[in-house]
Amino acid sequence: MTMPLSRKAILAVVLASATLAGCSHYVKRDEFDAAIADLRAADARLESQIQELSAKHDALVTQMAGRTRVDTAAYFATNEAMLSEDAKPLLDDFANAIRSSHSSAMITVEGFADPSGSAAYNKRLGQRRADAARDYLVNSAGLPATQVRSVSYGEDENRQVRPGATGEAGRDNRRIALVVDYAGPKTASTM
């Protein structure tokens, strides 16, 4: 009689040990919640840093081996053609890069609109946006007027970044783009 009881006792002890050992690999709920909270806080900090860098560097102008690369985005509010204060430093950086590395470049400022107005209205609005940026590049940033021109594509479907989008979703459609049509020879200071 004692033999079956001791086997049962041993079996119970082994099962209890296995159960406790298996549980030691599980994370406690409060530790899990704390880890998730730390990850969320780190994610929020990184997202904030990304947004800050993105806002500061919408126009990234880099010069490498005599070549100029320009990634720029100047956006407009709905029905507006006035340059924002955020756009001016982008245009200044662009003008500085052109003056220092390709002083005889031909630049075209392209104006765009979202499709919220009529095609004729949007064509005129895109032209006013392009003219505003061209005027800033010439009058404030110092590029020669003979080297900067403007054109409007209005709401042309094949030039929309977000096809058909208006309002907040259509922000990327309400923009100007800077195109270097002809870079010309490299300026001597960068050779």
C-alpha contacts under 8 A as a table, 3 or more apart, distances in Angstrom:
res1	aa1	res2	aa2	distance
1	M	4	P	5.92
1	M	5	L	6.72
2	T	5	L	5.15
2	T	6	S	6.12
3	M	6	S	5.27
3	M	7	R	6.24
4	P	7	R	5.08
4	P	8	K	6.11
5	L	8	K	4.98
5	L	9	A	6.09
6	S	9	A	4.81
6	S	10	I	5.94
7	R	10	I	5.02
7	R	11	L	5.87
8	K	11	L	4.98
8	K	12	A	6.00
9	A	12	A	5.01
9	A	13	V	6.15
10	I	13	V	5.05
10	I	14	V	6.08
11	L	14	V	5.09
11	L	15	L	6.06
12	A	15	L	5.13
12	A	16	A	6.01
13	V	16	A	5.07
13	V	17	S	6.04
14	V	17	S	5.06
14	V	18	A	6.05
15	L	18	A	5.06
15	L	19	T	6.03
16	A	19	T	5.06
16	A	20	L	6.11
17	S	20	L	5.12
17	S	21	A	5.92
18	A	21	A	5.02
18	A	22	G	5.96
19	T	22	G	5.13
19	T	23	C	6.22
20	L	23	C	5.04
20	L	24	S	6.36
21	A	24	S	5.23
21	A	25	H	7.43
22	G	25	H	5.93
22	G	26	Y	7.60
23	C	26	Y	5.38
24	S	27	V	7.90
27	V	31	E	6.55
27	V	32	F	6.27
28	K	31	E	5.30
28	K	32	F	6.18
29	R	32	F	4.99
29	R	33	D	6.08
30	D	33	D	5.05
30	D	34	A	6.11
31	E	34	A	5.11
31	E	35	A	6.17
32	F	35	A	5.14
32	F	36	I	6.19
33	D	36	I	5.11
33	D	37	A	6.09
34	A	37	A	5.04
34	A	38	D	6.18
35	A	38	D	5.10
35	A	39	L	6.22
36	I	39	L	5.03
36	I	40	R	6.11
37	A	40	R	5.10
37	A	41	A	6.14
38	D	41	A	5.12
38	D	42	A	6.15
39	L	42	A	5.07
39	L	43	D	6.04
40	R	43	D	4.95
40	R	44	A	6.12
41	A	44	A	5.08
41	A	45	R	6.25
42	A	45	R	5.10
42	A	46	L	6.19
43	D	46	L	5.13
43	D	47	E	6.03
44	A	47	E	5.07
44	A	48	S	6.11
45	R	48	S	5.14
45	R	49	Q	6.25
46	L	49	Q	5.02
46	L	50	I	6.11
47	E	50	I	5.04
47	E	51	Q	6.18
48	S	51	Q	5.19
48	S	52	E	6.14
49	Q	52	E	5.04
49	Q	53	L	6.11
50	I	53	L	5.17
50	I	54	S	5.96
51	Q	54	S	4.96
51	Q	55	A	6.04
52	E	55	A	5.22
52	E	56	K	6.24
53	L	56	K	5.08
53	L	57	H	5.87
54	S	57	H	5.11
54	S	58	D	5.66
55	A	58	D	5.83
56	K	59	A	7.93
57	H	60	L	5.53
58	D	71	D	7.32
58	D	72	T	5.90
58	D	73	A	6.09
58	D	90	L	7.46
59	A	70	V	6.99
59	A	71	D	5.36
59	A	72	T	4.16
59	A	73	A	6.37
59	A	90	L	5.24
59	A	93	D	7.73
60	L	69	R	7.98
60	L	70	V	6.10
60	L	71	D	5.41
60	L	72	T	6.64
61	V	68	T	7.15
61	V	69	R	5.87
61	V	70	V	4.88
61	V	71	D	6.62
61	V	93	D	6.79
61	V	94	F	6.71
61	V	97	A	7.17
62	T	68	T	6.05
62	T	69	R	5.57
62	T	70	V	6.91
63	Q	66	G	6.45
63	Q	67	R	5.66
63	Q	68	T	4.75
63	Q	69	R	6.48
63	Q	97	A	7.71
64	M	67	R	5.36
64	M	68	T	6.67
66	G	101	S	6.83
66	G	186	K	6.83
66	G	190	T	6.12
66	G	191	M	6.61
67	R	101	S	7.70
68	T	97	A	7.11
68	T	98	I	7.83
68	T	101	S	7.34
70	V	94	F	7.15
72	T	90	L	6.92
72	T	177	A	7.02
72	T	178	L	7.34
73	A	87	A	7.81
73	A	90	L	7.99
73	A	175	R	6.87
73	A	176	I	6.88
73	A	177	A	6.64
74	A	83	L	7.84
74	A	84	S	7.97
74	A	86	D	7.85
74	A	87	A	5.21
74	A	90	L	7.68
74	A	175	R	5.51
74	A	176	I	5.72
74	A	177	A	7.38
75	Y	84	S	7.78
75	Y	87	A	7.50
75	Y	171	R	6.76
75	Y	172	D	6.83
75	Y	174	R	5.69
75	Y	175	R	4.35
75	Y	176	I	6.79
76	F	80	E	6.06
76	F	81	A	6.56
76	F	82	M	7.35
76	F	83	L	7.06
76	F	84	S	7.25
76	F	171	R	7.22
76	F	174	R	5.40
76	F	175	R	5.88
77	A	80	E	5.31
77	A	81	A	7.82
77	A	171	R	7.37
77	A	174	R	7.17
78	T	167	G	6.94
78	T	174	R	7.33
79	N	125	L	7.29
80	E	125	L	7.70
80	E	129	R	7.90
81	A	125	L	6.68
81	A	126	G	7.79
81	A	128	R	5.75
81	A	129	R	4.60
81	A	132	A	6.96
82	M	129	R	6.91
82	M	132	A	6.63
83	L	87	A	6.23
83	L	88	K	7.17
83	L	129	R	7.63
83	L	132	A	6.66
83	L	133	A	6.97
84	S	87	A	5.29
84	S	88	K	6.94
85	E	88	K	5.53
85	E	89	P	7.68
86	D	89	P	6.44
86	D	90	L	7.33
87	A	90	L	5.26
87	A	91	L	6.39
88	K	91	L	5.13
88	K	92	D	6.12
88	K	136	Y	7.84
89	P	92	D	4.85
89	P	93	D	6.09
90	L	93	D	5.22
90	L	94	F	6.27
91	L	94	F	4.99
91	L	95	A	6.11
91	L	133	A	7.73
91	L	136	Y	7.78
91	L	137	L	6.55
91	L	141	A	7.34
92	D	95	A	5.13
92	D	96	N	6.12
92	D	137	L	7.32
92	D	141	A	5.51
93	D	96	N	5.14
93	D	97	A	6.20
94	F	97	A	5.22
94	F	98	I	6.24
95	A	98	I	5.11
95	A	99	R	6.04
95	A	137	L	6.66
95	A	141	A	6.04
95	A	142	G	7.26
95	A	143	L	6.42
96	N	99	R	5.16
96	N	100	S	6.04
96	N	141	A	7.76
97	A	100	S	5.24
97	A	101	S	6.01
97	A	102	H	7.63
98	I	101	S	5.47
98	I	102	H	4.97
98	I	103	S	5.72
98	I	105	A	7.02
99	R	102	H	5.85
99	R	103	S	4.46
99	R	143	L	7.33
100	S	103	S	6.42
100	S	187	T	6.57
100	S	189	S	7.08
100	S	190	T	7.22
101	S	186	K	5.59
101	S	187	T	4.93
101	S	188	A	7.86
101	S	189	S	7.29
101	S	190	T	5.88
102	H	105	A	5.47
102	H	183	A	5.83
102	H	184	G	6.16
102	H	185	P	6.40
102	H	186	K	5.12
102	H	187	T	5.34
103	S	184	G	7.68
103	S	186	K	7.65
103	S	187	T	6.18
104	S	147	Q	7.30
104	S	183	A	6.92
104	S	184	G	5.54
104	S	185	P	7.28
105	A	147	Q	6.60
105	A	180	V	6.80
105	A	181	D	7.44
105	A	182	Y	5.32
105	A	183	A	4.31
105	A	184	G	5.21
106	M	147	Q	4.76
106	M	148	V	6.14
106	M	180	V	5.99
106	M	181	D	5.47
106	M	182	Y	5.02
106	M	183	A	6.52
106	M	184	G	7.86
107	I	147	Q	5.99
107	I	148	V	4.78
107	I	149	R	6.34
107	I	178	L	6.91
107	I	179	V	5.66
107	I	180	V	4.70
107	I	181	D	5.69
107	I	182	Y	7.23
108	T	148	V	5.81
108	T	149	R	4.90
108	T	150	S	5.37
108	T	151	V	7.11
108	T	178	L	6.03
108	T	179	V	5.15
108	T	180	V	6.51
108	T	181	D	6.68
109	V	130	A	5.43
109	V	131	D	7.71
109	V	133	A	7.00
109	V	134	R	6.30
109	V	148	V	7.31
109	V	149	R	6.18
109	V	150	S	4.61
109	V	151	V	6.33
109	V	176	I	6.55
109	V	177	A	5.78
109	V	178	L	4.81
109	V	179	V	6.31
110	E	126	G	7.76
110	E	127	Q	7.86
110	E	130	A	5.53
110	E	150	S	5.90
110	E	151	V	5.07
110	E	152	S	5.61
110	E	153	Y	6.95
110	E	176	I	5.31
110	E	177	A	5.05
110	E	178	L	6.36
110	E	179	V	7.47
111	G	125	L	7.90
111	G	126	G	4.23
111	G	127	Q	5.60
111	G	128	R	7.57
111	G	129	R	5.50
111	G	130	A	4.45
111	G	150	S	7.55
111	G	151	V	6.22
111	G	152	S	4.56
111	G	153	Y	6.02
111	G	154	G	6.59
111	G	174	R	7.98
111	G	175	R	6.21
111	G	176	I	4.55
111	G	177	A	6.70
112	F	122	N	7.68
112	F	123	K	7.68
112	F	125	L	7.68
112	F	126	G	4.53
112	F	127	Q	7.75
112	F	129	R	7.55
112	F	130	A	7.98
112	F	152	S	6.20
112	F	153	Y	5.45
112	F	154	G	4.55
112	F	155	E	6.14
112	F	159	R	7.99
112	F	160	Q	7.88
112	F	173	N	6.27
112	F	174	R	5.47
112	F	175	R	5.36
112	F	176	I	6.05
113	A	122	N	5.64
113	A	123	K	7.50
113	A	125	L	6.80
113	A	126	G	5.53
113	A	153	Y	7.77
113	A	154	G	4.89
113	A	155	E	5.04
113	A	173	N	5.56
113	A	174	R	4.45
113	A	175	R	6.78
114	D	117	G	7.68
114	D	122	N	7.45
114	D	154	G	7.50
114	D	155	E	5.47
114	D	160	Q	7.46
114	D	164	G	7.20
114	D	165	A	6.68
114	D	166	T	5.68
114	D	170	G	6.00
114	D	171	R	7.67
114	D	173	N	4.96
114	D	174	R	5.55
115	P	118	S	7.24
115	P	119	A	7.39
115	P	122	N	7.19
115	P	155	E	5.30
115	P	164	G	6.17
115	P	165	A	7.20
115	P	166	T	6.51
116	S	166	T	5.90
117	G	121	Y	6.15
117	G	122	N	5.97
118	S	121	Y	5.16
118	S	122	N	6.07
119	A	122	N	5.14
119	A	123	K	6.12
119	A	154	G	7.06
119	A	155	E	6.59
120	A	123	K	5.13
120	A	124	R	6.42
121	Y	124	R	5.23
121	Y	125	L	6.09
122	N	125	L	4.85
122	N	126	G	5.92
122	N	154	G	4.73
122	N	155	E	6.03
123	K	126	G	5.19
123	K	127	Q	6.26
123	K	152	S	5.93
123	K	153	Y	6.19
123	K	154	G	3.92
123	K	155	E	6.90
124	R	127	Q	5.03
124	R	128	R	6.24
124	R	152	S	7.36
124	R	154	G	7.12
125	L	128	R	5.07
125	L	129	R	6.26
125	L	154	G	6.89
126	G	129	R	5.09
126	G	130	A	6.19
126	G	151	V	7.87
126	G	152	S	4.89
126	G	153	Y	6.46
126	G	154	G	4.81
126	G	176	I	7.97
127	Q	130	A	5.03
127	Q	131	D	5.96
127	Q	150	S	7.18
127	Q	151	V	5.96
127	Q	152	S	4.52
127	Q	153	Y	7.81
127	Q	154	G	7.45
128	R	131	D	5.01
128	R	132	A	6.05
129	R	132	A	5.13
129	R	133	A	6.44
129	R	175	R	7.63
129	R	176	I	6.74
130	A	133	A	5.27
130	A	134	R	6.07
130	A	150	S	5.41
130	A	151	V	6.38
130	A	152	S	6.70
130	A	176	I	6.09
131	D	134	R	4.91
131	D	135	D	5.88
131	D	150	S	5.92
131	D	151	V	8.00
132	A	135	D	5.19
132	A	136	Y	6.21
133	A	136	Y	5.06
133	A	137	L	6.17
133	A	176	I	7.60
134	R	137	L	5.09
134	R	138	V	6.22
134	R	148	V	6.40
134	R	149	R	6.61
134	R	150	S	6.43
135	D	138	V	5.16
135	D	139	N	5.68
135	D	140	S	7.68
136	Y	139	N	5.26
136	Y	140	S	5.10
136	Y	141	A	6.29
137	L	140	S	5.87
137	L	141	A	4.67
137	L	142	G	6.19
137	L	143	L	5.76
137	L	148	V	7.84
138	V	141	A	5.83
138	V	142	G	5.04
138	V	143	L	4.70
138	V	144	P	5.89
138	V	145	A	5.59
138	V	148	V	7.45
139	N	142	G	5.93
139	N	143	L	7.66
143	L	147	Q	7.22
143	L	148	V	7.36
144	P	147	Q	5.50
144	P	148	V	6.90
145	A	148	V	5.47
145	A	149	R	7.69
146	T	149	R	7.67
153	Y	156	D	5.67
153	Y	159	R	7.37
155	E	159	R	7.39
155	E	160	Q	6.76
155	E	173	N	7.84
156	D	159	R	5.49
156	D	160	Q	6.58
157	E	160	Q	5.41
157	E	163	P	6.54
157	E	164	G	7.80
160	Q	163	P	5.23
160	Q	164	G	7.66
160	Q	172	D	7.97
160	Q	173	N	5.47
161	V	172	D	6.01
161	V	173	N	5.56
162	R	165	A	5.52
162	R	169	A	7.68
162	R	170	G	6.26
162	R	172	D	6.67
162	R	173	N	6.29
164	G	170	G	7.62
165	A	169	A	5.61
165	A	170	G	4.33
165	A	173	N	7.59
166	T	169	A	5.68
166	T	170	G	3.98
166	T	171	R	7.16
166	T	173	N	7.96
167	G	170	G	5.25
167	G	171	R	6.75
168	E	171	R	5.47
169	A	172	D	7.60
170	G	173	N	5.31
170	G	174	R	6.86
171	R	174	R	5.32
171	R	175	R	7.60
172	D	175	R	6.30
180	V	183	A	6.17
183	A	186	K	7.81
186	K	190	T	6.95
186	K	191	M	6.92
187	T	190	T	5.91
187	T	191	M	6.97
188	A	191	M	5.32
